[in-house]
Amino acid sequence: MGEAPSLSFDTRTFHWTDAKSKAITRPQDPYNYLQGFGNEHQSEFIPGALPIGQNSPQICPFGLYAEQVTGTSFAASRSHSMRNFLYRRRPACVHSTYEKIPDNPTIESSFLNPSKDLHSIPSQLSWSPFKIPAKEAAVIDFTKGIHTLGGSGQPNVREGIAYHIFAINSSMKNTAFVNTDGDFLIVAQEGHLDIFTELGHIYLQPSEICVIQQGLRFKVDIVEKHSPSGARGYIIETWGTKWELPELGPLGGFGLANPRDFLFPTADIDTSSSGPWKIVSKQEGRYYAISQDQTPFDVVAWHGNYIPYKYDLTKFVYHNTVSVDHTDPSINTVLTAKSRDLHAPLCDFLVFGPRWDVAQNTFRPPYFHRNCASEFLARIYGLEVAGGRSEVFAPGGASYEAGFTPHGNADQRTIGAMHVDLKPMRVGENQLTFMLESCRSLLFTNWALKDSGVLVAEDIPASTWDTVPDRFGENEEAIKFLKAMNRASTSLVM
């Protein structure tokens, strides 16, 4: 037996276990984390800063102020209640009055009343890599670099979803951001990000995702050493629902995304900068700002369960068929966001990476299909692929199929799969792709369809499907049967 190959965390094309790491994070990540999805956590930057046995003492340790943040209704069931107590140097209410500031014109939040600025797409869309602004161009930080592709619903009615991309060339200087509309699920695709939240730091790099909940303040900085061209990624914004782990059902107690692999920040305080600070608030997609002399990142201790978190997609535990037939993509769900329809999630976040395919006596690629769900796919890293519907283009781009759009793969490799020797084979090698499945069909923005400048096609050319042969029409036995049926029908008419 030879030695196992030596893999580097700089090579982003592996399952986490291949690296034989004894740490829970990659070497570039300088921070400590708490572990466990759905847990109550607590953290203190200075020992003794957390009150014992109560939440709001008359005088908090070290002269701190107690501040509660609630992410759900006060009367929510215990299993769904989300809230924190923060112990900070000065209360968050110490700030100037709100002022209207220029909006980000490429953010959209209302999809209830279709207009000339929103467009329904009955079939497919695909984009080549979204452009990262050049560093010598205008300064584009996270507040300016968000661009909405499409969505459904509206935050004001607490129901719906929006898909965005972000492309930035600058860190946020003495500026924080707070999304009062909904939760952000951020997918890093290019560049490394240092995200400072009120509850501590999250270091995010390609193949990792993080969730920052509604109402929590944060800032996004580019780690220049690992981001020579800037940073790019995707944002899934949900309104009125929270991301959850999917039920495992017959899989049992483990598999897919395991709760212990979700990482939560530890308390940290900003001592590197002085005021003034600007806090940009997104409300109904509009931007407002307040200013304050103190940093918003002055939380010395906290406890609760309303906490930003991150997850490395290479830790996902895949399951698939070991007998016959392709398995529905839902088997690859990392997180799910429920809708009011108990049988149709608002959004499932799925991942596809390196795994084995061993199905026998079957057509191994996804069969041609029409799903009620809409599908959005994007490649985080890996080889460029082009072909029929359901294919993903180069990393940093995306593709979309509306609900009930007939799709599948029409290239010769797929047709050839009907005749290959069905030996165990690795699929998804050297790539990582995520998919969003939603019960909603999206309305798309002008930016997505025109101003982004990277829309490849609104549909696959009809000529692509000419490569799919009519084998039935060439089958002698079938044609003989049809002729016999035609003769029988003719005699009955006579």
C-alpha positions in Angstrom: 0.0 0.0 0.0 1.4 3.4 -1.0 1.1 6.5 1.1 -2.0 8.7 0.9 -1.5 11.7 -1.4 -0.5 14.9 0.3 -3.2 17.5 -0.2 -2.9 21.2 0.5 -5.8 23.4 1.8 -4.7 25.7 -1.0 -6.0 23.1 -3.4 -9.7 23.6 -3.2 -10.7 20.3 -4.8 -11.1 17.7 -2.1 -13.3 16.5 0.7 -12.3 17.9 4.1 -11.2 14.5 5.4 -8.6 14.1 2.6 -6.5 16.8 4.2 -6.1 14.8 7.5 -6.4 18.1 9.4 -6.6 18.2 13.2 -8.1 21.7 13.2 -11.7 22.6 12.5 -10.8 25.4 10.1 -8.4 25.9 7.3 -4.9 27.2 8.0 -5.6 30.7 6.7 -8.4 31.2 9.3 -7.0 33.0 12.4 -10.1 32.9 14.6 -11.6 30.5 17.2 -15.1 29.2 16.9 -17.9 27.5 18.9 -19.4 24.4 17.3 -22.9 23.1 16.9 -26.0 24.1 14.9 -29.0 25.1 16.9 -27.2 25.3 20.2 -27.3 27.9 22.9 -23.8 29.4 23.0 -22.0 31.9 25.2 -18.7 33.7 24.8 -16.7 36.4 26.7 -13.7 38.3 25.5 -12.8 39.1 29.1 -13.2 36.4 31.7 -16.1 37.3 34.1 -17.8 39.7 31.7 -20.9 37.4 31.5 -23.4 37.8 34.4 -24.1 34.6 36.2 -27.7 33.5 36.9 -29.4 36.5 35.3 -29.4 38.5 32.1 -29.6 42.1 33.3 -28.0 42.9 36.6 -28.4 46.3 38.1 -24.7 46.9 37.3 -23.1 44.6 34.7 -19.5 43.4 35.2 -16.9 45.9 34.1 -19.5 48.6 33.7 -20.9 47.0 30.5 -24.5 47.6 29.3 -26.9 44.6 28.8 -28.8 44.7 25.4 -31.2 42.1 24.1 -31.6 41.2 20.5 -34.7 39.1 19.5 -34.8 37.4 16.2 -38.3 35.9 16.6 -41.5 36.9 18.3 -41.4 37.1 22.1 -44.2 34.4 22.2 -42.5 32.0 19.8 -42.3 28.4 20.9 -39.2 27.5 22.9 -38.0 25.3 20.0 -38.2 28.3 17.6 -37.3 31.2 19.9 -34.1 33.0 18.8 -32.6 35.8 21.0 -29.3 37.0 22.5 -28.1 39.1 25.3 -25.1 41.3 24.4 -22.9 43.0 27.0 -21.3 46.0 25.3 -19.3 49.1 26.1 -22.1 51.5 25.0 -25.7 50.6 24.0 -26.5 50.5 20.3 -29.1 53.2 20.7 -26.3 55.8 21.2 -26.3 57.2 17.7 -27.5 60.1 15.5 -30.9 60.2 13.9 -31.5 58.2 10.7 -30.8 59.9 7.5 -31.8 58.8 3.9 -28.6 58.2 1.9 -28.3 57.2 -1.8 -29.6 53.7 -2.5 -27.7 51.0 -4.1 -29.5 51.2 -7.5 -28.9 47.5 -8.3 -30.7 46.1 -5.2 -34.3 45.1 -5.6 -36.6 44.1 -2.7 -40.2 44.2 -4.0 -41.4 41.5 -6.4 -45.1 41.7 -5.7 -46.1 44.1 -8.5 -44.3 43.2 -11.8 -43.2 46.3 -13.7 -41.0 47.2 -16.6 -38.1 46.7 -14.3 -39.0 43.1 -13.5 -39.3 40.3 -16.0 -40.6 36.7 -15.9 -38.6 34.1 -17.7 -40.4 30.9 -18.7 -37.3 28.9 -19.6 -33.6 29.2 -18.8 -31.0 31.9 -18.2 -27.2 31.6 -17.9 -24.5 34.1 -17.1 -20.7 33.9 -17.6 -18.7 35.1 -14.6 -19.9 38.3 -13.0 -17.3 41.1 -13.2 -15.3 42.1 -10.2 -14.6 45.9 -10.4 -11.0 46.8 -11.0 -9.2 48.1 -8.0 -8.1 51.2 -9.9 -11.8 52.0 -10.6 -14.3 53.4 -8.2 -14.2 52.1 -4.6 -16.9 49.4 -4.3 -17.4 47.9 -0.9 -20.0 45.4 0.2 -22.7 48.1 0.6 -22.3 49.2 -3.1 -21.3 45.8 -4.6 -24.6 43.9 -4.1 -26.6 43.3 -7.3 -30.0 41.7 -7.4 -30.6 39.0 -10.0 -34.2 38.2 -9.1 -36.7 37.3 -6.4 -40.2 36.7 -5.3 -42.3 38.3 -2.6 -41.4 41.3 -0.4 -39.8 41.8 3.0 -42.7 44.1 4.2 -45.0 41.1 4.2 -42.4 38.8 5.7 -42.5 36.3 2.9 -40.2 35.8 0.0 -36.7 35.5 -1.3 -34.1 37.3 -3.4 -31.0 36.1 -5.2 -28.0 38.5 -5.3 -24.4 38.5 -6.3 -21.7 40.7 -4.8 -18.5 41.8 -6.5 -16.2 44.2 -4.5 -12.8 45.7 -4.6 -12.6 47.4 -1.2 -13.1 46.8 2.5 -15.7 48.7 4.5 -13.9 51.6 6.2 -15.5 52.6 9.5 -18.8 51.4 8.1 -21.1 48.7 9.3 -24.1 47.2 7.5 -27.4 45.9 8.9 -30.1 44.2 6.9 -33.4 44.8 8.6 -35.3 43.1 5.7 -34.1 39.5 6.2 -31.3 37.0 6.6 -28.3 36.8 4.3 -26.8 33.5 3.3 -23.4 34.5 1.8 -21.5 32.1 -0.5 -17.8 33.0 -1.1 -16.6 32.3 -4.6 -13.5 34.4 -5.2 -11.3 36.0 -2.6 -11.1 35.7 1.2 -13.4 37.8 3.5 -12.9 38.9 7.1 -16.5 39.5 8.4 -16.7 41.3 11.7 -20.1 40.8 13.3 -21.4 42.1 16.6 -20.8 38.7 18.1 -17.2 38.2 16.7 -15.2 37.5 13.5 -16.1 35.0 10.7 -13.3 34.3 8.2 -14.9 33.2 4.9 -13.1 31.7 1.9 -14.3 29.9 -1.3 -16.2 26.7 -0.5 -17.5 28.2 2.7 -20.9 29.8 3.4 -22.1 32.0 6.3 -25.5 33.1 7.5 -25.9 36.6 9.0 -29.3 37.0 10.5 -31.7 40.0 10.1 -30.9 43.0 12.3 -27.3 42.1 13.2 -24.6 44.5 12.3 -21.5 43.5 10.4 -18.7 44.7 8.1 -17.0 42.9 5.3 -13.3 43.4 4.7 -11.2 41.9 1.9 -8.1 39.9 3.0 -5.7 41.4 0.5 -3.1 38.6 0.7 -5.6 36.1 -0.6 -7.7 38.4 -2.8 -5.5 40.1 -5.4 -8.4 40.8 -7.7 -11.0 41.6 -5.1 -13.9 39.3 -4.0 -17.0 37.9 -5.5 -19.8 35.6 -4.4 -23.6 35.0 -4.0 -26.2 36.1 -1.5 -29.5 34.3 -0.8 -31.8 36.7 1.1 -34.8 35.2 2.9 -37.8 37.1 4.4 -39.9 35.7 7.2 -38.2 32.4 7.6 -34.9 31.0 9.0 -32.4 28.5 7.6 -32.7 25.0 9.2 -31.0 21.7 8.8 -33.2 19.3 6.8 -34.8 16.3 8.5 -32.7 13.1 8.0 -35.6 10.6 8.0 -34.5 7.1 7.2 -30.8 8.3 7.0 -30.8 8.2 10.8 -28.8 10.4 13.2 -25.9 11.5 10.9 -25.2 12.6 7.4 -25.5 15.5 5.0 -24.4 18.6 6.9 -23.7 17.5 10.4 -24.5 20.0 13.2 -21.1 19.8 14.8 -19.5 21.2 11.6 -21.3 24.6 11.8 -19.0 27.2 13.4 -20.0 30.2 15.5 -17.8 33.3 16.3 -16.4 34.0 19.7 -16.7 37.5 21.4 -14.2 40.1 20.1 -14.0 43.8 20.3 -12.6 46.4 17.9 -9.8 48.3 19.4 -8.1 49.2 16.1 -10.2 52.1 14.9 -11.8 55.3 16.3 -15.0 57.2 15.3 -16.9 58.4 13.7 -18.7 55.3 12.4 -21.5 55.0 9.8 -24.0 52.2 10.0 -25.9 51.6 6.8 -29.3 50.1 7.2 -31.2 48.3 4.4 -35.0 48.7 4.9 -37.3 47.6 2.0 -34.2 47.7 -0.2 -33.6 51.4 0.6 -30.5 52.7 2.4 -30.5 54.8 5.5 -27.6 55.7 7.8 -26.8 56.7 11.3 -23.5 57.8 12.7 -21.9 57.3 16.1 -18.6 58.0 17.8 -18.1 54.5 19.1 -17.4 51.3 17.1 -20.5 49.1 16.8 -18.2 46.1 17.4 -17.9 46.6 21.2 -19.6 43.5 22.5 -17.4 42.1 25.3 -19.6 39.1 26.0 -22.8 37.5 24.8 -25.1 34.5 25.2 -28.0 33.1 23.2 -28.8 31.3 19.9 -29.3 34.2 17.4 -25.7 34.0 16.1 -24.1 34.3 12.7 -22.4 31.0 11.6 -20.4 29.5 8.9 -20.0 26.0 7.3 -17.4 24.5 5.0 -19.1 22.8 2.1 -16.3 20.3 1.7 -17.4 18.7 5.0 -20.7 17.7 3.5 -21.5 13.9 3.8 -22.9 12.7 0.5 -25.6 10.0 0.2 -26.7 8.4 -3.1 -28.0 5.2 -4.7 -26.0 2.0 -4.5 -28.4 0.1 -6.7 -30.3 1.7 -9.5 -31.6 5.1 -10.7 -30.5 8.6 -10.1 -31.5 10.1 -6.7 -33.5 13.3 -6.4 -31.1 16.3 -5.8 -32.8 16.9 -2.4 -30.5 14.3 -1.0 -27.8 17.0 -1.2 -29.6 19.6 0.9 -27.3 21.5 3.3 -29.9 24.0 4.6 -33.6 24.5 4.0 -35.8 27.6 4.5 -39.4 26.7 5.0 -42.4 28.4 3.4 -46.0 28.6 4.5 -46.6 25.5 2.4 -45.4 22.7 4.6 -44.8 20.5 1.6 -42.7 23.0 -0.5 -39.7 24.9 1.0 -39.1 28.5 0.1 -35.5 27.5 -0.7 -33.3 24.5 -0.4 -29.5 25.1 -0.5 -27.8 22.1 -2.2 -24.2 21.2 -2.8 -22.5 19.0 -5.4 -18.9 18.0 -5.0 -16.6 15.0 -5.5 -18.4 11.7 -4.8 -18.8 8.1 -6.1 -21.4 6.9 -8.6 -22.0 3.2 -8.5 -25.6 2.8 -9.8 -26.0 -0.4 -12.0 -28.2 -1.2 -14.9 -29.4 2.4 -15.1 -28.9 5.7 -16.8 -26.6 7.4 -14.4 -26.9 11.1 -15.3 -30.0 13.0 -14.2 -32.9 11.9 -16.3 -34.8 14.5 -18.4 -37.2 16.1 -16.1 -39.7 18.9 -15.4 -39.8 20.0 -11.8 -42.2 22.2 -10.0 -39.2 23.9 -8.3 -37.1 26.5 -10.0 -33.4 25.8 -10.1 -30.5 28.2 -9.8 -27.0 26.8 -10.1 -23.5 28.3 -9.6 -20.0 26.8 -9.7 -17.7 27.9 -6.9 -14.6 26.4 -8.4 -13.8 23.7 -11.0 -13.7 23.2 -14.8 -15.9 25.1 -17.1 -18.8 23.1 -18.5 -21.1 23.9 -21.3 -24.0 22.0 -22.8 -27.7 21.6 -22.5 -30.1 22.7 -19.8 -29.0 22.1 -16.2 -25.4 22.8 -17.2 -23.3 25.3 -15.2 -20.9 27.7 -16.9 -17.5 28.9 -15.6 -17.0 29.6 -11.9 -18.4 32.9 -10.8 -21.3 32.7 -13.3 -24.7 31.0 -12.9 -27.7 29.4 -14.6 -31.4 29.2 -13.9 -34.4 27.1 -14.9 -37.9 28.2 -14.2 -40.3 25.7 -12.7 -41.7 23.1 -15.1 -39.1 24.0 -17.7 -38.1 20.7 -19.5 -34.4 20.2 -19.0 -31.6 17.7 -18.8 -28.3 17.3 -20.6 -28.2 17.1 -24.4 -24.5 16.9 -25.2 -22.9 13.7 -26.7 -21.4 12.7 -23.3 -24.9 12.3 -21.9 -26.2 10.4 -24.9 -23.1 8.3 -24.7 -23.9 7.5 -21.1 -26.5 5.1 -22.4 -23.8 2.8 -23.6 -20.9 3.1 -21.2 -19.6 0.3 -19.1 -21.1 0.9 -15.7 -18.1 0.6 -13.4 -17.8 2.5 -10.1 -16.7 6.0 -11.0 -15.9 9.3 -9.4 -18.1 12.3 -10.4 -17.8 15.9 -9.5 -14.0 15.7 -9.3 -12.1 19.0 -9.0 -15.3 21.1 -8.7 -17.8 22.4 -6.2 -21.3 23.6 -7.3 -24.3 24.7 -5.3 -27.9 24.8 -6.3 -31.0 26.7 -5.0 -34.3 24.9 -5.4 -37.3 27.1 -4.6 -41.1 26.7 -4.8 -41.0 30.2 -6.3 -40.3 31.2 -9.9 -38.3 34.4 -9.9 -38.9 37.8 -11.5 -35.6 39.1 -12.8 -34.1 42.6 -12.8 -32.8 44.7 -15.6 -29.4 44.4 -14.1 -29.5 40.6 -14.4 -30.8 40.7 -18.0 -28.9 43.6 -19.4 -26.7 45.8 -17.2 -24.6 43.0 -15.8 -23.1 42.6 -19.3 -22.6 38.8 -18.8 -25.9 37.3 -19.7 -25.1 34.4 -22.1 -28.5 33.3 -23.2 -32.2 33.4 -22.3 -32.6 29.9 -23.7 -30.6 27.1 -25.2 -30.6 27.2 -29.1 -33.0 24.7 -30.6 -30.1 23.3 -32.7 -28.7 21.9 -29.4 -31.5 19.4 -29.2 -30.9 18.1 -32.7 -28.2 16.0 -31.1 -30.9 14.0 -29.3 -31.8 11.2 -31.7 -35.3 9.7 -32.2 -34.3 6.1 -31.5 -37.9 5.0 -31.3 -38.4 6.1 -34.9 -35.4 4.0 -36.0 -36.5 0.9 -34.0 -37.6 -1.8 -36.5 -39.8 -3.6 -34.0 -41.6 -0.4 -32.9 -42.2 0.7 -36.5 -43.5 -2.7 -37.4 -46.0 -2.5 -34.5 -47.1 1.1 -35.5 -47.7 0.0 -39.1 -49.8 -2.9 -37.8 -51.8 -0.6 -35.6 -52.4 1.8 -38.5 -53.7 -1.1 -40.7 -56.0 -2.2 -37.9 -57.3 1.4 -37.5 -57.9 1.7 -41.2 -59.9 -1.5 -41.4 -62.1 -0.4 -38.6 -62.9 2.9 -40.4 -63.7 1.0 -43.5 
